[in-house]
Amino acid sequence: MNIRIIAVGKIKEKYMQEGIKEYSKRLSRYCNLEIIEVEDERAPENLSAKEEELIKDKEGKRILSKIQPNSYIISLVIEGKTLSSEELSEKVGSLMIDGINDITYIIGGSLGLSKEVINKSNFKLSFSKMTFPHQLMRIILLEQIYRSFRIMRGEPYHK
C-alpha cells in the first residue's frame, strides 16, 4: 500500500518534526509513506473573501500537481464525514480489498483547500468541527493511519 500525504507548508517546529518522524518510522512496517510539502502563500489578516479564494487556488494548483493519476484522494475538510478510528480502518481496508493500493491524503493551509481540490477528492474526511493548526493535523493524521493498520491486523494498540 502506498500512502501519500500532501500538505501545505513546512514543519518548522522540531518537536513536530520528531513526532512526524516517529509515526513515519512506525508506518514503514505497513506501507510506503511519502510526505510531500507544497509551498504556502502568505495570508495576512483581514483578507477579503476573493483574496482568500485566490490564495487557496494558488495552493490548490500546487497540490493538484503532486497527485498521482490513479490515487484515491482523501481531503481533510471540516465539512467532511466524521469517522471513528475503527471506521477509518474499515474504509482503508475496503479500499485495499477493492484493489486500491495508492491513497493520497490532503491537508490544506491555514485557509483550507480550494474548491478544485475538494471537487477532485474521492472522499472528504473531517477529524472534528474544530479547527486545528495544519502542522499539528499532520501528526494527528499519521497517528490515525498507523492506528488504522493496527486495527486492520488485530494488533494491540487501539484501546
Phi and psi in degrees as GROMACS dihedral restraints (atoms count N, CA, C in turn):
[ dihedral_restraints ]
;  ai    aj    ak    al  type     phi  dphi    fc
    3     4     5     6     1  -102.1    20    10
    4     5     6     7     1   124.5    20    10
    6     7     8     9     1  -117.4    20    10
    7     8     9    10     1   128.1    20    10
    9    10    11    12     1  -124.0    20    10
   10    11    12    13     1   136.9    20    10
   12    13    14    15     1  -118.1    20    10
   13    14    15    16     1   120.6    20    10
   15    16    17    18     1  -105.2    20    10
   16    17    18    19     1   121.1    20    10
   18    19    20    21     1  -131.0    20    10
   19    20    21    22     1   141.8    20    10
   21    22    23    24     1   -83.2    20    10
   22    23    24    25     1   128.6    20    10
   24    25    26    27     1    95.2    20    10
   25    26    27    28     1   161.7    20    10
   27    28    29    30     1  -100.4    20    10
   28    29    30    31     1   152.8    20    10
   30    31    32    33     1   -93.1    20    10
   31    32    33    34     1   115.9    20    10
   33    34    35    36     1   -98.2    20    10
   34    35    36    37     1   -30.5    20    10
   36    37    38    39     1   -73.5    20    10
   37    38    39    40     1   127.2    20    10
   39    40    41    42     1   -61.8    20    10
   40    41    42    43     1   -39.7    20    10
   42    43    44    45     1   -64.9    20    10
   43    44    45    46     1   -33.5    20    10
   45    46    47    48     1   -73.3    20    10
   46    47    48    49     1   -39.0    20    10
   48    49    50    51     1   -59.3    20    10
   49    50    51    52     1   -39.5    20    10
   51    52    53    54     1   -66.3    20    10
   52    53    54    55     1   -40.7    20    10
   54    55    56    57     1   -63.3    20    10
   55    56    57    58     1   -42.8    20    10
   57    58    59    60     1   -63.6    20    10
   58    59    60    61     1   -42.5    20    10
   60    61    62    63     1   -62.3    20    10
   61    62    63    64     1   -42.3    20    10
   63    64    65    66     1   -63.1    20    10
   64    65    66    67     1   -48.0    20    10
   66    67    68    69     1   -71.0    20    10
   67    68    69    70     1   -31.0    20    10
   69    70    71    72     1   -63.2    20    10
   70    71    72    73     1   -41.5    20    10
   72    73    74    75     1   -64.2    20    10
   73    74    75    76     1   -45.5    20    10
   75    76    77    78     1   -61.2    20    10
   76    77    78    79     1   -40.5    20    10
   78    79    80    81     1   -71.2    20    10
   79    80    81    82     1   -20.2    20    10
   81    82    83    84     1   -60.1    20    10
   82    83    84    85     1   -20.7    20    10
   84    85    86    87     1   -73.4    20    10
   85    86    87    88     1   -21.4    20    10
   87    88    89    90     1  -113.2    20    10
   88    89    90    91     1   -24.6    20    10
   90    91    92    93     1  -159.5    20    10
   91    92    93    94     1   167.9    20    10
   93    94    95    96     1   -90.8    20    10
   94    95    96    97     1   117.0    20    10
   96    97    98    99     1  -107.4    20    10
   97    98    99   100     1   134.7    20    10
   99   100   101   102     1  -132.5    20    10
  100   101   102   103     1   128.4    20    10
  102   103   104   105     1  -112.6    20    10
  103   104   105   106     1   122.0    20    10
  105   106   107   108     1  -114.7    20    10
  106   107   108   109     1   124.1    20    10
  108   109   110   111     1  -101.8    20    10
  109   110   111   112     1   132.7    20    10
  111   112   113   114     1  -112.5    20    10
  112   113   114   115     1   150.0    20    10
  114   115   116   117     1   -62.6    20    10
  115   116   117   118     1   138.3    20    10
  117   118   119   120     1   -94.8    20    10
  118   119   120   121     1   157.1    20    10
  120   121   122   123     1   -93.4    20    10
  121   122   123   124     1   145.4    20    10
  123   124   125   126     1   -64.2    20    10
  124   125   126   127     1   133.0    20    10
  126   127   128   129     1  -128.9    20    10
  127   128   129   130     1    84.7    20    10
  129   130   131   132     1   -63.7    20    10
  130   131   132   133     1   162.9    20    10
  132   133   134   135     1   -63.9    20    10
  133   134   135   136     1   161.1    20    10
  135   136   137   138     1    61.5    20    10
  136   137   138   139     1    40.0    20    10
  138   139   140   141     1   -77.3    20    10
  139   140   141   142     1   147.6    20    10
  141   142   143   144     1   -75.4    20    10
  142   143   144   145     1   165.0    20    10
  144   145   146   147     1   -60.0    20    10
  145   146   147   148     1   -38.2    20    10
  147   148   149   150     1   -65.4    20    10
  148   149   150   151     1   -42.6    20    10
  150   151   152   153     1   -64.5    20    10
  151   152   153   154     1   -39.5    20    10
  153   154   155   156     1   -61.6    20    10
  154   155   156   157     1   -43.7    20    10
  156   157   158   159     1   -61.9    20    10
  157   158   159   160     1   -41.1    20    10
  159   160   161   162     1   -60.9    20    10
  160   161   162   163     1   -43.5    20    10
  162   163   164   165     1   -64.3    20    10
  163   164   165   166     1   -46.7    20    10
  165   166   167   168     1   -61.8    20    10
  166   167   168   169     1   -37.1    20    10
  168   169   170   171     1   -65.1    20    10
  169   170   171   172     1   -42.2    20    10
  171   172   173   174     1   -62.8    20    10
  172   173   174   175     1   -47.1    20    10
  174   175   176   177     1   -65.2    20    10
  175   176   177   178     1   -37.7    20    10
  177   178   179   180     1   -60.7    20    10
  178   179   180   181     1   -41.1    20    10
  180   181   182   183     1   -62.6    20    10
  181   182   183   184     1   -39.5    20    10
  183   184   185   186     1   -63.9    20    10
  184   185   186   187     1   -42.6    20    10
  186   187   188   189     1   -61.9    20    10
  187   188   189   190     1   -51.1    20    10
  189   190   191   192     1   -59.2    20    10
  190   191   192   193     1   -32.3    20    10
  192   193   194   195     1   -69.5    20    10
  193   194   195   196     1   -15.6    20    10
  195   196   197   198     1  -100.3    20    10
  196   197   198   199     1    -6.8    20    10
  198   199   200   201     1   -78.8    20    10
  199   200   201   202     1   131.2    20    10
  201   202   203   204     1   -75.8    20    10
  202   203   204   205     1   144.7    20    10
  204   205   206   207     1   -54.3    20    10
  205   206   207   208     1   -40.6    20    10
  207   208   209   210     1  -103.3    20    10
  208   209   210   211     1    18.2    20    10
  210   211   212   213     1   -81.7    20    10
  211   212   213   214     1   143.9    20    10
  213   214   215   216     1   -84.0    20    10
  214   215   216   217     1   123.4    20    10
  216   217   218   219     1  -102.7    20    10
  217   218   219   220     1   122.8    20    10
  219   220   221   222     1  -116.7    20    10
  220   221   222   223     1   112.1    20    10
  222   223   224   225     1   -97.4    20    10
  223   224   225   226     1   138.8    20    10
  225   226   227   228     1   -90.7    20    10
  226   227   228   229     1   112.0    20    10
  228   229   230   231     1  -139.4    20    10
  229   230   231   232     1   143.9    20    10
  231   232   233   234     1   -57.3    20    10
  232   233   234   235     1   -35.9    20    10
  234   235   236   237     1   -81.4    20    10
  235   236   237   238     1     1.8    20    10
  237   238   239   240     1   -74.6    20    10
  238   239   240   241     1  -174.4    20    10
  240   241   242   243     1   -83.7    20    10
  241   242   243   244     1   132.9    20    10
  243   244   245   246     1   -88.9    20    10
  244   245   246   247     1   128.4    20    10
  246   247   248   249     1  -122.6    20    10
  247   248   249   250     1   149.9    20    10
  249   250   251   252     1   -75.7    20    10
  250   251   252   253     1   170.7    20    10
  252   253   254   255     1   -60.7    20    10
  253   254   255   256     1   -40.3    20    10
  255   256   257   258     1   -64.5    20    10
  256   257   258   259     1   -41.1    20    10
  258   259   260   261     1   -67.2    20    10
  259   260   261   262     1   -37.0    20    10
  261   262   263   264     1   -65.4    20    10
  262   263   264   265     1   -41.9    20    10
  264   265   266   267     1   -61.0    20    10
  265   266   267   268     1   -43.8    20    10
  267   268   269   270     1   -60.5    20    10
  268   269   270   271     1   -42.6    20    10
  270   271   272   273     1   -60.1    20    10
  271   272   273   274     1   -50.6    20    10
  273   274   275   276     1   -63.9    20    10
  274   275   276   277     1   -42.0    20    10
  276   277   278   279     1   -61.2    20    10
  277   278   279   280     1   -42.5    20    10
  279   280   281   282     1   -69.5    20    10
  280   281   282   283     1   -31.6    20    10
  282   283   284   285     1   -63.9    20    10
  283   284   285   286     1   -41.6    20    10
  285   286   287   288     1   -63.7    20    10
  286   287   288   289     1   -42.4    20    10
  288   289   290   291     1   -61.9    20    10
  289   290   291   292     1   -35.4    20    10
  291   292   293   294     1   -76.7    20    10
  292   293   294   295     1     2.4    20    10
  294   295   296   297     1    89.9    20    10
  295   296   297   298     1     8.2    20    10
  297   298   299   300     1   -84.9    20    10
  298   299   300   301     1   120.8    20    10
  300   301   302   303     1  -120.9    20    10
  301   302   303   304     1    17.2    20    10
  303   304   305   306     1  -143.2    20    10
  304   305   306   307     1   113.3    20    10
  306   307   308   309     1  -121.2    20    10
  307   308   309   310     1   132.9    20    10
  309   310   311   312     1  -115.6    20    10
  310   311   312   313     1   121.1    20    10
  312   313   314   315     1   -97.1    20    10
  313   314   315   316     1   139.7    20    10
  315   316   317   318     1  -122.5    20    10
  316   317   318   319     1   127.2    20    10
  318   319   320   321     1  -115.4    20    10
  319   320   321   322     1   120.9    20    10
  321   322   323   324     1   -78.0    20    10
  322   323   324   325     1  -179.8    20    10
  324   325   326   327     1   -85.0    20    10
  325   326   327   328     1  -162.5    20    10
  327   328   329   330     1   -64.6    20    10
  328   329   330   331     1   -21.1    20    10
  330   331   332   333     1   -99.2    20    10
  331   332   333   334     1    -4.6    20    10
  333   334   335   336     1   101.0    20    10
  334   335   336   337     1  -159.0    20    10
  336   337   338   339     1  -108.3    20    10
  337   338   339   340     1   152.7    20    10
  339   340   341   342     1   -71.4    20    10
  340   341   342   343     1   157.0    20    10
  342   343   344   345     1   -58.9    20    10
  343   344   345   346     1   -37.6    20    10
  345   346   347   348     1   -61.6    20    10
  346   347   348   349     1   -42.9    20    10
  348   349   350   351     1   -67.0    20    10
  349   350   351   352     1   -45.5    20    10
  351   352   353   354     1   -60.6    20    10
  352   353   354   355     1   -42.6    20    10
  354   355   356   357     1   -67.1    20    10
  355   356   357   358     1   -28.3    20    10
  357   358   359   360     1   -79.9    20    10
  358   359   360   361     1   -14.1    20    10
  360   361   362   363     1   -68.7    20    10
  361   362   363   364     1   142.3    20    10
  363   364   365   366     1   -82.8    20    10
  364   365   366   367     1   -27.0    20    10
  366   367   368   369     1  -149.7    20    10
  367   368   369   370     1   138.4    20    10
  369   370   371   372     1  -110.7    20    10
  370   371   372   373     1   119.7    20    10
  372   373   374   375     1  -112.0    20    10
  373   374   375   376     1   134.5    20    10
  375   376   377   378     1  -117.8    20    10
  376   377   378   379     1   132.9    20    10
  378   379   380   381     1   -89.7    20    10
  379   380   381   382     1   -19.3    20    10
  381   382   383   384     1  -179.4    20    10
  382   383   384   385     1   162.5    20    10
  384   385   386   387     1   -77.1    20    10
  385   386   387   388     1   -12.4    20    10
  387   388   389   390     1   -75.5    20    10
  388   389   390   391     1   158.7    20    10
  390   391   392   393     1   -98.6    20    10
  391   392   393   394     1   130.2    20    10
  393   394   395   396     1  -115.5    20    10
  394   395   396   397     1   150.3    20    10
  396   397   398   399     1   -60.0    20    10
  397   398   399   400     1   137.1    20    10
  399   400   401   402     1   -63.7    20    10
  400   401   402   403     1   -26.0    20    10
  402   403   404   405     1   -67.3    20    10
  403   404   405   406     1   -44.1    20    10
  405   406   407   408     1   -66.6    20    10
  406   407   408   409     1   -34.6    20    10
  408   409   410   411     1   -60.8    20    10
  409   410   411   412     1   -31.4    20    10
  411   412   413   414     1   -61.9    20    10
  412   413   414   415     1   -42.5    20    10
  414   415   416   417     1   -69.2    20    10
  415   416   417   418     1   -42.8    20    10
  417   418   419   420     1   -60.4    20    10
  418   419   420   421     1   -44.6    20    10
  420   421   422   423     1   -61.9    20    10
  421   422   423   424     1   -47.4    20    10
  423   424   425   426     1   -58.6    20    10
  424   425   426   427     1   -42.4    20    10
  426   427   428   429     1   -62.6    20    10
  427   428   429   430     1   -41.3    20    10
  429   430   431   432     1   -71.0    20    10
  430   431   432   433     1   -34.0    20    10
  432   433   434   435     1   -64.7    20    10
  433   434   435   436     1   -45.0    20    10
  435   436   437   438     1   -59.8    20    10
  436   437   438   439     1   -47.0    20    10
  438   439   440   441     1   -59.6    20    10
  439   440   441   442     1   -40.1    20    10
  441   442   443   444     1   -58.0    20    10
  442   443   444   445     1   -46.2    20    10
  444   445   446   447     1   -65.2    20    10
  445   446   447   448     1   -39.7    20    10
  447   448   449   450     1   -63.2    20    10
  448   449   450   451     1   -43.1    20    10
  450   451   452   453     1   -63.0    20    10
  451   452   453   454     1   -46.9    20    10
  453   454   455   456     1   -54.8    20    10
  454   455   456   457     1   -38.6    20    10
  456   457   458   459     1   -93.1    20    10
  457   458   459   460     1     2.2    20    10
  459   460   461   462     1    67.1    20    10
  460   461   462   463     1    25.3    20    10
  462   463   464   465     1   -88.2    20    10
  463   464   465   466     1   148.0    20    10
  465   466   467   468     1   -66.8    20    10
  466   467   468   469     1   140.9    20    10
  468   469   470   471     1   163.8    20    10
  469   470   471   472     1   -50.6    20    10
  471   472   473   474     1   -75.9    20    10
  472   473   474   475     1   128.7    20    10
